[in-house]
Amino acid sequence: MVDIKENRRDSELRAFASGQQHDKFHGWLTLVGVMLAYGGICGSVTYAYGVFLPSMSETFGWSRSSLSGPYTLFVVIGGILSPLAGFTIARFGARKNIIFCNIFAALGLLGMSRVDELWHVYLFFGFMGGLGIAFAEYLPLTTIINNWFVRRRSFAMGLLFTSGGIAGFVFPPLIGWLISCVGWRVSWILLAFVHVLLAVILAGAFIRNTPEELGQIPDGSAENIWLDRLTFLSTKQVYSTPVDWTLGEALRAPALWMLIVLFSVILFVLMLLTTHQVAYLQDLNYSPITAASALGLMLGVSIIGRIVCGILGMRFEGRYLVAIFFACMCLGVLSLMNARGIVFVYLYSILTGIGFGGIIVLLPNMIGAYFGRTHYPRISGWTIPVVTLAGAVSPVMAGFFYDATGTYLMPFGISAALLFVCVFAALRLRPPVK
């Protein structure tokens, strides 16, 4: 078996040296596969639960707060198990994680159609769905992108996260329509089959772990020069580490901890806004429809930020883009704090959406650029629990300050201050040196 692997590696190296590759560059089909998987997970799992919540609450008489518990468990498991997910990706490959763990998540969706007790929801959605997110979503999908793309990494990341934003628009109204037509139990069953189709069957058919498996190289060859012209890719390459860092080396690098801090602030602010923004605007006497529309507009505009950042990331260094997108979010939060007129509400949604959309692309892109492909899943896996904890703390903190003071001035002010500091911190960020 070892001889076979060595012969295969030798033949791949000869193909690289001669400039020949097997078939067309498969990276674009792999990108389609990870987009289907990410869109499927976001649409049928992450964004679906809130749509089902009112109907299930009415059926069983469970309070909204009691039904929020399983979603909290879902988020926590998705974060704290990321280091283990990074190990399994490095050991077995990201593709197996994506296929088998999405099957497990689909079984959880099927189980949701049969719930009769609250602990069933904790089991099928909180636990099984959380395992699916931890082992089959962000980490393995961004690992695949980092394996297949180097110069075009940010562009591919932008498209990947755009698929999640599109799913956030398409799936909730579709699920709501299904519930009104066939009820919530049948809707969970249909959603499970849709999830299997998108995230298991189609994604599994397209995705390959690395270009080396097919005797290819990252980014393909000159056949993709049209993309460089279309996206104005600079002839001067954006920084990408010439060596692969191990997990231990990366954890000792200040640059990794700076990235962790920057993106912990982003999730801290985002979770605070998505949890309390609607209530805050209603306190300012905006209608419930206007308050909810502002949140939807922010998430919708984030799609623009993801695409624009994906293109700009191939031309400009990530730290400069991070600073710009942090500044956008800071201005957005300041607009929200002064939202006495509807213009400031829309300004908040647009600036915050663009800023968040850009930064969500930059995190995995910069980790791959700074620390390499080989150990990316393990390195990135250790960042997620810290970032998840920061996101889990902020809604509780905001609620505490509101109960104590009767306003959201303090938590929003803290958010704006953190974003402002991060603008300058990002500009000081430098690639690590061994």
Secondary structure, 3 states (H helix, E strand, C coil): CHHHHHHHHHHHHHHHHHCCCCCCCCHHHHHHHHHHHHHHHHHHHHCCHHHHHHHHHHHHCCCHHHHHHHHHHHHHHHHHCHHHHHHHHHHHCHHHHHHHHHHHHHHHHHHHCCCCCHHHHHHHHHHHHHHHHHHHCHHHHHHHHHHHCCCCHHHHHHHHHHHHHHHHHHHHHHHHHHHHHHCHHHHHHHHHHHHHHHHHHHHHHHCCCCHHHHCCCCCCCHHHHHHHHHCCCCCCCCCCCCCCCCHHHHHCCHHHHHHHHHHHHHHHHHHHHHHHHHHHHHHCCCCHHHHHHHHHHHHHHHHHHHHHHHHHCCCCCHHHHHHHHHHHHHHHHHHHHCCCCHHHHHHHHHHHHHHHHHHHHHHHHHHHHHHCCCCHHHHHHHHHHHHHHHHHHHHHHHHHHHHHHCCCHHHHHHHHHHHHHHHHHHHCCCCCCC
